[in-house]
Amino acid sequence: TNEDIIIEKRGAYIDIYTLTGTIDVRLRSDLAPFPTMVIVGFAFEPKRQGTGTKFLHWLKDFSVQRGFQRLMIENCNTEESVSFATKHGFLPLYQQTISGLDFDLGKSYEKYLDAALIKQIR
């Protein structure tokens, strides 16, 4: 987008948005069980124009540079958000098998960024 993107830290969250609402994303970090960049909520307008995909590629690079090992999208509670997550290689959290850990986060999706970690857990 050609608009100015605003980034603000609000407590434990980072909000990334434009004044016209074309981008509206809320992020937070989590360290358990692996360093994770969590997408708490997101909206892009207009839809299906590649803005979300471009943002996700940027977020992946940003996260890897800062040592995060996975991305997670919390609460994929619409068909649209589930479709976005699966299109970009995210898997439902409950499908991951990690010895000694039991996840029950409902409709959250994750994607591992660290190749060594992927080999370790599979």
BELSUL-V606737 format. One record per residue. SS is DSSP state (hx for helix, st for strand, lp for the rest). Layout:
[[SS] [SS]]
This chain:
[[lp] [lp] [lp] [lp] [lp] [st] [st] [st] [st] [st] [lp] [lp] [st] [st] [st] [st] [st] [lp] [lp] [lp] [lp] [lp] [st] [st] [st] [st] [st] [st] [st] [st] [lp] [lp] [lp] [lp] [lp] [st] [st] [st] [st] [st] [st] [st] [st] [st] [lp] [lp] [lp] [lp] [lp] [lp] [hx] [hx] [hx] [hx] [hx] [hx] [hx] [hx] [hx] [hx] [hx] [hx] [hx] [hx] [hx] [lp] [lp] [lp] [lp] [st] [st] [st] [st] [lp] [lp] [lp] [lp] [lp] [hx] [hx] [hx] [hx] [hx] [hx] [hx] [hx] [hx] [lp] [lp] [lp] [st] [st] [hx] [hx] [hx] [lp] [lp] [lp] [lp] [lp] [lp] [lp] [lp] [lp] [lp] [lp] [lp] [lp] [st] [st] [st] [st] [lp] [lp] [hx] [hx] [hx] [hx] [hx] [hx] [hx] [lp]]
